[in-house]
Amino acid sequence: MAEIKIEQKKQVWPWFLVGLVIAALLVYFLVFRDNNNSTTEVVTEENYNSGTNDTNLLGVKENNSTVAAFVSFVENDTARMSLDHAYTNEALLKLMAASNAMADEIGYDIQADLDKLEASAKLIDNEPFETSHAKNIRNATDNSTTALQNMQRAKYPGLTSEVDELKSASASINPETLTLDQKGAVKNYFAKASDLLKKMN
């Protein structure tokens, strides 16, 4: 006599129960994950650009008069750079004062960079008729750029492209070329620094 195999019918309800538990867990994690995200402050691009984030002061207007004086000096310059480098020296001193004033406004210490800038500016002032001290001017612009870049990184993250332009303007001053042969490059540096400080102010 042939044996008849009887298969037991598989029960569906355990699989239904497993599916229900998985669905409940998914709902639980999705709901609580959304609650956690709503309490965590996220710095959005809008906050970043609008100045509501504490590290971005771009939306805050200080209106510092020393910065405004430097900007005005550069924008209203009609004097020509001459052999005695009076313009360059005055522009560096005004840039140093404006950078220091801006740092004071935002509570940022750039004194070490300003000391280097001052040393380079004194070298230019002490040798007013030296025709080959483009190296001192380049050192001064590099030190000034470092100071302004440090402030920008700390408090004005939205001004990265302006600092890149300033670095490029400083790099275009060739320390081996007579300053009078690259007046445009020197004046361009001060124009870029003025633009950056104006936006910070």
PEPE-V671714 format. One record per residue. RES is the residue in one letter. PSI is psi in radians with two decimals (* if undefined). OMEGA is omega in whole degrees, -180 to 180 (NA if undefined). NEAR is the number of other ideal C-beta (glycine too) atoms within 12 Angstrom. Layout:
# PEPE-V671714
RES&PSI&OMEGA&NEAR ; RES&PSI&OMEGA&NEAR
This chain:
# PEPE-V671714
M&2.33&-177&3 ; A&2.41&-179&4 ; E&2.32&179&5 ; I&2.14&179&6 ; K&2.30&179&6 ; I&2.01&177&6 ; E&2.36&177&6 ; Q&2.45&179&6 ; K&2.25&-179&7 ; K&2.41&-178&9 ; Q&2.32&-178&10 ; V&-0.48&-173&10 ; W&-0.57&177&11 ; P&-0.66&179&11 ; W&-0.63&177&12 ; F&-0.72&179&13 ; L&-0.75&178&13 ; V&-0.77&179&14 ; G&-0.70&179&14 ; L&-0.71&179&14 ; V&-0.77&179&14 ; I&-0.76&179&14 ; A&-0.72&179&14 ; A&-0.71&179&14 ; L&-0.72&178&14 ; L&-0.80&179&14 ; V&-0.76&-180&14 ; Y&-0.87&-178&14 ; F&-0.62&179&14 ; L&-0.71&-180&14 ; V&-0.81&-178&14 ; F&-0.50&176&14 ; R&-0.71&178&14 ; D&-0.67&178&13 ; N&-0.70&179&12 ; N&-0.67&-180&12 ; N&-0.55&-178&12 ; S&-0.41&179&11 ; T&-0.30&179&10 ; T&2.25&180&10 ; E&2.22&180&11 ; V&2.27&178&13 ; V&1.83&-180&17 ; T&2.95&178&12 ; E&-0.60&179&13 ; E&-0.81&177&13 ; N&-0.69&-178&19 ; Y&-0.72&-177&21 ; N&-0.39&-175&18 ; S&-0.18&178&16 ; G&0.10&179&20 ; T&-0.33&175&18 ; N&2.35&-175&23 ; D&-0.51&-177&17 ; T&-0.05&180&21 ; N&1.88&-177&28 ; L&0.28&-176&31 ; L&-0.60&-179&28 ; G&-0.15&-179&20 ; V&2.24&-179&24 ; K&2.01&180&16 ; E&-0.57&-179&26 ; N&0.83&-180&16 ; N&2.28&-176&25 ; S&-0.54&179&16 ; T&-0.72&177&26 ; V&-0.77&179&37 ; A&-0.62&179&26 ; A&-0.71&178&25 ; F&-0.80&180&38 ; V&-0.76&180&33 ; S&-0.71&179&19 ; F&-0.79&-178&29 ; V&-0.77&-177&33 ; E&-0.57&-176&20 ; N&0.24&-176&13 ; D&2.14&173&23 ; T&-0.16&-179&10 ; A&2.65&177&17 ; R&2.53&174&16 ; M&2.31&-178&29 ; S&-3.09&-175&17 ; L&-0.49&-177&20 ; D&-0.04&175&21 ; H&0.48&180&35 ; A&-0.73&-180&19 ; Y&-0.84&-178&29 ; T&-0.78&-179&43 ; N&-0.80&180&32 ; E&-0.71&179&26 ; A&-0.73&179&39 ; L&-0.73&179&41 ; L&-0.72&178&30 ; K&-0.65&177&32 ; L&-0.73&179&47 ; M&-0.78&179&39 ; A&-0.71&-180&29 ; A&-0.73&179&41 ; S&-0.75&179&48 ; N&-0.75&179&31 ; A&-0.71&180&29 ; M&-0.71&179&44 ; A&-0.70&177&34 ; D&-0.71&-180&20 ; E&-0.70&-175&27 ; I&0.01&178&31 ; G&0.75&-179&15 ; Y&2.38&-176&28 ; D&1.99&176&18 ; I&0.40&-174&34 ; Q&-0.69&-179&18 ; A&-0.74&178&16 ; D&-0.66&180&30 ; L&-0.57&177&33 ; D&-0.72&178&21 ; K&-0.71&179&26 ; L&-0.75&-180&39 ; E&-0.71&179&29 ; A&-0.75&178&20 ; S&-0.68&179&36 ; A&-0.64&178&34 ; K&-0.66&178&21 ; L&-0.67&179&27 ; I&-0.73&-178&38 ; D&-0.64&-177&24 ; N&-0.38&180&15 ; E&1.17&-171&22 ; P&-0.45&-178&22 ; F&0.15&177&16 ; E&2.14&-175&22 ; T&-0.09&-175&21 ; S&0.41&-179&22 ; H&0.65&170&34 ; A&-0.48&177&33 ; K&-0.74&179&23 ; N&-0.66&178&34 ; I&-0.76&179&46 ; R&-0.75&177&33 ; N&-0.74&-180&27 ; A&-0.76&-179&44 ; T&-0.62&177&47 ; D&-0.76&179&27 ; N&-0.70&178&33 ; S&-0.73&179&48 ; T&-0.72&179&37 ; T&-0.78&180&27 ; A&-0.83&-179&39 ; L&-0.63&178&50 ; Q&-0.70&178&32 ; N&-0.73&177&25 ; M&-0.75&-179&42 ; Q&-0.79&-179&37 ; R&-0.66&-176&19 ; A&-0.67&-169&24 ; K&-0.27&-176&31 ; Y&1.14&-176&37 ; P&-0.31&180&26 ; G&-0.08&-177&26 ; L&0.51&-178&30 ; T&-0.76&-178&20 ; S&-0.59&178&17 ; E&-0.69&178&29 ; V&-0.64&176&32 ; D&-0.70&177&18 ; E&-0.67&179&26 ; L&-0.75&178&38 ; K&-0.71&179&25 ; S&-0.70&179&18 ; A&-0.68&178&32 ; S&-0.74&-179&37 ; A&-0.42&-180&19 ; S&-0.18&175&25 ; I&1.97&-176&38 ; N&2.06&-179&20 ; P&-0.28&-178&24 ; E&-0.07&-178&13 ; T&2.51&177&21 ; L&2.41&-179&22 ; T&-0.69&-179&38 ; L&-0.36&177&25 ; D&-0.06&179&17 ; Q&0.70&179&25 ; K&-0.70&-179&26 ; G&-0.70&-180&19 ; A&-0.71&-180&29 ; V&-0.82&180&41 ; K&-0.62&178&30 ; N&-0.67&178&25 ; Y&-0.82&-179&38 ; F&-0.59&178&41 ; A&-0.73&179&27 ; K&-0.70&178&35 ; A&-0.70&178&46 ; S&-0.76&179&37 ; D&-0.78&-179&26 ; L&-0.84&-179&41 ; L&-0.61&178&45 ; K&-0.72&179&29 ; K&-0.57&176&31 ; M&-0.64&-175&43 ; N&*&NA&32
